[in-house]
Amino acid sequence: MQQTKTELGLKENIFWNTVGSVFYQGCMWLLTVLVVRLSTDYQNSGMLAFAMSVGNIYFVMGTYNMRTFQVSDVNGSYSTRNYVALRFITVFGSYALCLIYSALISPSLQTLLTVIVFLLFKADEAFSNVLYGVDQVHMRLDYVGKSQLVRGILCVTLFSLGMILFDSLPASLLLMFAGCLAITIIYDVQKARLLSGSLAPSITREQCTTLLRQCFPAALGILIGNFIMSSARQYFGVAYGESPLGIYASVATPCVIIQVLAQNLYTPMLGSIANEYKTGEVHKAQRSALKLLILVLGVALVLSAILLFVGEPLLTALYGESIKPYVGVLPLALVVTAGAAETILLSDLLIVFNGLKLTLAMNIIAFLANLALIVPCTAIWYMNGINISLIGAYSAAIVFGVASVLRAK
């Protein structure tokens, strides 16, 4: 793809995308620390962990995993206005479905209220993702990075303010939603409009149906993939209580930063692999994909080793002495993180290689493995049972995914 005057180089895009995303996810993790520090027990922490697990499912449904498809659309089969219009449809439709789902599974009314408000926050996040796709297509991930830096600062500030002033988790999340919505309108929409022109939603029924049908296998696959970890946590919360789930989340959530960093290293590179594949250089694209898998795994392992070394003193400093008996959850949680990062990358690679149905198959394999393992594993190993179940699930997915990439034609 020929570079235009407005585009940044690959290294600059990787830098901004990584800095912004890691900072933002770090702030999301910091919320799990603040909710403990600004509460009298772990109940709010458990409710927030539960809401986040449902929010992860909603985000996948709301985005329909369209960003990878959007970036891979090198021939311009659909316009930016088409993608924006479809995002409105998926964001609102998925919100309604997740409300029903939340009402059925939430262990208490207070938890349900927390989930409902948190989904508003995730709705804004899901919509801004299509604008980030516009930035990525035009190689201006600096806009994304700056947006996420501001969002992270706002989230921590407004969340803390809400907990201090109102002593209410839903009120704190509502303030976060309002702040981030303002950033979407004031900054993200304006930057995307500069790059692509009008963002006014426009899509025919035929285009909508075709896009939804075309991306359905991959979107369902990613949804199932996200549901793997979320369902494991949700089961544990329902079976063993909100406080134990809050403790597990407090120990395991720092690992997400590693997953995010690994993911954001490869995101700017997907476009080049898509170009290689679309121009007939299949073997070159496969080699690039394997190098990317090795890079992500290497980064995840190095960062895991560092976090393992500083884990106990860090967690104790953040949560106090009460967390010490549960630090043993961290090592296996780090292995889970590496497995999740590889599985997410494989899902994106299979979309690039037009293996949308293979993405679905890979995630179904992982989901069924977790479904079979989660109950006996948690019964035997309690909190670490979540990790052991997920390690088994992701291992099965990775074997299938790598084999599928190597068989791509």
Secondary structure, 3 states (H helix, E strand, C coil): CCCCCCCCCHHHHHHHHHHHHHHHHHHHHHHHHHHHHCCCCCHHHHHHHHHHHHHHHHHHHHHCCHHHHHHHCCCCCCCHHHHHHHHHHHHHHHHHHHHHHHHHHCCCHHHHHHHHHHHHHHHHHHHHHHHHHHHHHCCCHHHHHHHHHHHHHHHHHHHHHHHHHHCCHHHHHHHHHHHHHHHHHHHHHHHHHHHHCCCCCCCCHHHHHHHHHHHHHHHHHHHHHHHHHHHHHHHHHHHHCHHHHHHHHHHHCCHHHHHHHHHHHHHHHHHHHHHHHHCCCHHHHHHHHHHHHHHHHHHHHHHHHHHHHHHHHHHHHHHCHHHHHHHHHHHHHHHHHHHHHHHHHHHHHHHHCCCHHHHHHHHHHHHHHHHHHHHHHHHHHCHHHHHHHHHHHHHHHHHHHHHHHHCCC
